[in-house]
Amino acid sequence: MTAPVVVMKFGGTSVATPEGRAALASRVADALRDGLAPVVVVSAMGRSGEPYATDTLLGLVDGLPGDERERDLLGATGEVIATVVVAHELRSAGIGARAYTGAEAGIATDGAHGCASITEIHPGPLLAAIDDGVVPVVAGFQGIAADGALTTLGRGGSDTTACALGVALAARTVEIYTDVDGVMTADPRACASARVLEKISAEELFQMARHGARVVHTPAAELALASGLAVRVRNTYSDHPGTLVVDLASYRPASVATAVSHTDGIARMRVGLPAEEGSAAHMGAQARVYRAMADAGVSLDMFTPVADTLVFTVPEAAVPAAEAVLARLGLPHEVLGALAKVTLVGAGMHGVPGVMARVAEQLEAAGVGVLQTADSHTTISVLVSAEDAETAVRSLHDGFGLA
C-alpha cells in the first residue's frame, strides 16, 4: 500500500438522506482523485424519531426487561445498516466499496457494555481491502470484546472509531464530517455571535468536548491529543475548509481565550464531614465519599473541601444514586439543582495574570451570580443557575473578543 490513508467519518445527518449520501460519495471520489486511500466510518442514519437512528432503535425496548448486552446488540444495528447503504451508494457511483462491522474491522474493546473503550485495533482486513482498491466502510460506535460480545462506545463513539483507526492505519488525516462548518467558538444556539475557528489545538478541543461542546466525542478528542493525529472538522454539504486540529507544540494562540463551552443539567451537593478540618478522620471521610461514589458509578466534578463541608457537582440524573451513597455513609447533605457549568477554554491563558478577574467582571456586569469556580492551565469554569447559562456564555464570549 503506497497511497496515504485518509479516514473520513460521516455523521448521522450526512448518511440519512439521498442528498447526504451523494455528497459523501463526492467527498470520497475527491479523495481518490487526490491520490489518497479513503477509509469511511459512518454513524447510524438520522436522529431520534427516524427509523434507523440509535435512539429510535433503543426506544423499541425502553422500559422492558433486558440487559446491557442486548441493548448493545440493538444499538449497534443502526451503524451496520448505514455501512451497507453507504457501500451501495459508493458502488453506484463507480467506487469499489465493502461494508464492515466494527468486529470485522478489527476493533477490540474492554467489554464494558454501553461505554466500552477501544483497547487495540487489528487493521489487517482494512489494509487488505485498500490494497485491493476497495474503500472500506466501517460501522462506527462499536467493537468486539475478548469474549466475542459486541460492545458500543457511548454516544458520539463513531468519532472515536475514526480517530482510533486513524492512529492504527497511520493516516495522513482524519476528517470528521458533520452538518456545521467546523468547531465554533460557542454553541450558536446559545450565542448568535459564535464563529467557526480556523484552527484549534488538540488540548483545547479536548477541553471543549469535556466541558459540554458536542462537535467531537470526548474520547476522540483525547485520542487526537495523545497521538498528535491530524484532524479536520468539516461540513459535508459545503466547501468551507472547516477547523484544523493541531498539536499544541505547533499552535500559537491568538489570545488568552479560544472558545466557551457549557453543560446544563448539573446539581451541586454539599456534604457535612465529621471531625476537625485536616484531621485524619476528616480526610478519611473525604476519601470514603470519593471511593463510594466511584464504586456507585457517580462522576464528581468541581469538588471543593471547605472547612467541615465537601462540595461537588454531579449530573442531575445521578442525584438519586449519589444521595443513596451518602445515606449509606450516614453523612448529612444538601442538594441544589437546575445549575449549569460554563467554561472558558484557551491555551493562551496559562501563566497570564488577571484572566479570572476578567471572568468575574464580565459576569458581574451581566448580572450573573457565580456559585463555584474551578480552573486548569487551559480552562476556567463557573457554576451558575441554569437560567443564567446562556447569558454567561454570551458575556464571556463577547467580553473576551471571540465574536
LOBANU-579673 format. One record per residue (C-alpha): residue in one letter; x, y, z. Coordinates in steps of 0.1 Angstrom, whole numbers, plus 5000, padded with zeros to 4 digits. Each point is the difference from the previous one (the first is absolute). Layout:
N
AXYZ;...
This chain:
403
M500050005000;T501550334989;A497250255000;P499650205033;V497049915020;V497250255008;V497449905025;M496750174991;K497249985027;F496550104991;G497350085026;G496449895000;T498750314982;S502549934972;V498949644993;A496350045007;T498950154967;P500749934963;E501450354997;G502449945030;R501149664986;A500650164966;A502250275017;L501849725019;A500849824967;S501250324985;R502450055029;V501449654997;A500450044962;D501950335006;A502349825024;L500749724975;R500850264973;D502450165024;G501949675002;L498849915035;A498749675014;P496750085017;V498649805030;V496450115007;V498549985035;V496350055004;S497550075027;A496449885001;M497650174976;G498250305013;R498950125034;S497549895025;G496649924984;E501549894967;P499649634996;Y503749895001;A501450265025;T501649855031;D497550175024;T497149874979;L501349655001;L500750005037;G496550155006;L498649674988;V501049845033;D499850295024;G498349895032;L500249634991;P502049735018;G503449944984;D503750065006;E502850234987;R501449734977;E496749994981;R499750385000;D503550014983;L498949744974;L497050224992;G501750335003;A502849904976;T497549904973;G499650354987;E503750034990;V500049664983;I497050114979;A501850324991;T503249824989;V498049784975;V498050304987;V503150214996;A502049724983;H497249964975;E500050384994;L503750004993;R499849704976;S497250184982;A502450294995;G502649774985;I502149965032;G500949665012;A498849975036;R499549745027;A498050025033;Y501649895033;T498649975035;G502350135028;A501049645007;E500849934964;A502250314999;G502049865029;I498950245027;A500549845035;T498550145031;D500149955038;G496549855001;A498250285020;H496550004985;G498750344990;C503350195006;A502849774988;S503550124994;I502049894970;T503049795012;E501649924967;I499449984962;H501049734976;P499950184967;G500949714977;P496649964984;L499850384992;L503650014987;A499249704977;A496950184987;I502050314993;D502649794981;D497249864979;G498950354991;V496849975021;V498850285023;P499149855035;V496850135015;V500349945038;A497250005025;G500850265027;F499149995036;Q500849635005;G502549735005;I500549655014;A501049895034;A502449715008;D497049775007;G498650074966;A497250245012;L499150304979;T500550325020;T499350374993;L502250305008;G497550255014;R498150284982;G502250164974;G502249704999;S500450004962;D502450295004;T502149785023;T499849724974;A501350234974;C502950145021;A501049665012;L500149874964;G502050314991;V502749905025;A500049634991;L500250074963;A502650285004;A497550224980;R501150334986;T496950165015;V496649935015;E497150204985;I496950025021;Y497050114979;T496950145016;D497350254993;V501850315012;D503150174985;G502449915028;V500750055037;M498450325012;T501050255027;A496749925018;D496849824995;P498250214974;R496749925016;A501150185031;C502250274984;A499050154967;S503550164995;A501849665001;R502349944971;V501949714984;L503649965012;E502749964973;K502349825023;I499849855035;S502549815021;A499249645009;E500250105037;E497450274994;L497749764980;F500349745028;Q499150265027;M497050134979;A498749644996;R500549925036;H498250315011;G496949974978;A500750084964;R498449734978;V502050034968;V502449715007;H499749715024;T502250055031;P502049684996;A500750094964;A501350345010;E502149825026;L501549774974;A500850294978;L501850175029;A501949695010;S501149894966;G500650324981;L497649894974;A499150264974;V496250055001;R497750244980;V496450065007;R498050094969;N496550044986;T498849724977;Y497950244980;S502350304995;D503550094988;H500950185032;P503549895010;G498849925035;T502249995032;L503449855001;V501049845032;V503850045006;D502649895025;L500550245028;A503750024992;S499350164966;Y497150215012;R500350375009;P496750135016;A498950344988;S498650095034;V499549875035;A496649854991;T499049784971;A496449895008;V497349965026;S498249675008;H497149945023;T498249705015;D496550005014;G498349765024;I502450035029;A499449985037;R502250115029;M500249785031;R501350145033;V501049715024;G500750045037;L503249845012;P500849895035;A503150105021;E502450304997;E501150134966;G503349844990;S499849725026;A500449644991;A496349935006;H499050304978;M502349884972;G498849645004;A496450114996;Q500850194968;A501849694986;R497049785009;V497650234982;Y502250004969;R500449625000;A496349935006;M499050244972;A502449844976;D498849655009;A496450114994;G501050144966;V499450375010;S502350244983;L501050305022;D501150344987;M501050345014;F500649835034;T501250245028;P500649925037;V498950315020;A500649975038;D497649735012;T498349974967;L500749834967;V498450174969;F499949844966;T497749984969;V498449704983;P497749974970;E496450055012;A499249654988;A502549865024;V498650175031;P497949705012;A503049774998;A502250265018;E497550055027;A499749625005;V503849995005;L500050285026;A497149845018;R502049675003;L503050215013;G497750185025;L501150344988;P497650305000;H499750194967;E498250274980;V499350004963;L499650304978;G498849924964;A499250184968;L503650114995;A502450034971;K503850014996;V501450264976;T503749964990;L502450244983;V502649804980;G503350134988;A503549874997;G501150375002;M498950055036;H502749795016;G502250235022;V498150314990;P498950215031;G496650155002;V498049754980;M497849905029;A499550375009;R498750074964;V497749705003;A498650135033;E499650354986;Q498249894969;L497649785019;E499350275026;A499350254973;A497549754984;G498349955034;V501049635002;G500649865035;V502949755003;L499549715025;Q503349834995;T503250014979;A502649754988;D503050054977;S502949834982;H502850114977;T497650044971;T496550055016;I498150215025;S496649855009;V497250175019;L496949855015;V496950214994;S496249975000;A498749824969;E497950304991;D503250215000;A502049764978;E499450164966;T500650355014;A503349885015;V501049844967;R499350324980;S501750225027;L503249805000;H500049944962;D499650364991;G502050145030;F503049804989;G499850114964;L498949674985;A497250154979;
